[in-house]
Amino acid sequence: MDAGLPIAVFDSGMGGVSVLRALRAHLPHENYLYFGDSANAPYGVRPYDEILELSRAAVAHLVGEGIKALVIGCNTVTSVAAKTLRAEHPNLIIVATEPAVKPAALARPGGTILVMATDATVHGDNFLSLVQRYGDEVNIVKCPCPGLMEFVERGETDSEALRVYLRKRFEVLGGVKPDSVVLGCTHYPFISGAIRAVLGEDVALFDPAPGIARQAKRRLAAAGLLNPQAGEGEIRWENSSPDPKMIALGKRLLVRH
Ligand code: DGL
């Protein structure tokens, strides 16, 4: 396989850019193909069979483009479809995303961890097994956030309306201040400022993206597929929505801190 082929990063929309950002920091010489399925987003409120079919179609398209690896930059797709995608593409390196409950639990034993994610993710089997594994060590509070990714998709990463939305969602805490927030949807790192503004600047936020990037690097190195080129790699952007605003948003989010 040609090591110069791109690594595909796939999300239901532009949230996977938070993963792309970490990949670029760890693997700057790689070429990337970012695919956001914004025309069909959000995925997180859809029935599982629809999420599965949309994911299979997107990945079949990406494989057809010629890629050397797939990074699923979406907790929802991972939760519903990663198993099937791995079975259908046994020779493809696939790196997936799951809520960073483990590092959050290890960092604050006995603490309260708020897990923000889509409905599909918090009700999925993967999340259930994370709760079973770490639920005795920490107090895990589930916080499904339907409607939240849409703020990011329209470029609204902080606003009074967003803070009102968050305050409402955080009522699940029953007044308890969490020690940590697990950002269980790849759109949410882009609203970190608003989350901190509502919960307090001292709350620890856990974004899985750096761990995913390290894992991608290990997998590519083990397969001898790291791109040997010296300069910075390229990013090709694709989106199922014909609206050019989506790709422009992706480029803006990529350079945001
Ligand atoms: N970015 C996606 C995730 O990580 C989900 C957004 C959606 O509902 O489509 O779960």
Boltz pocket constraint, residues with backbone or C-beta under 6 A from the ligand:
constraints:
  - pocket:
      binder: B
      contacts: [[A, 11], [A, 12], [A, 13], [A, 15], [A, 16], [A, 41], [A, 42], [A, 43], [A, 44], [A, 45], [A, 73], [A, 74], [A, 75], [A, 76], [A, 77], [A, 118], [A, 121], [A, 149], [A, 184], [A, 185], [A, 186], [A, 187]]
      max_distance: 6.0
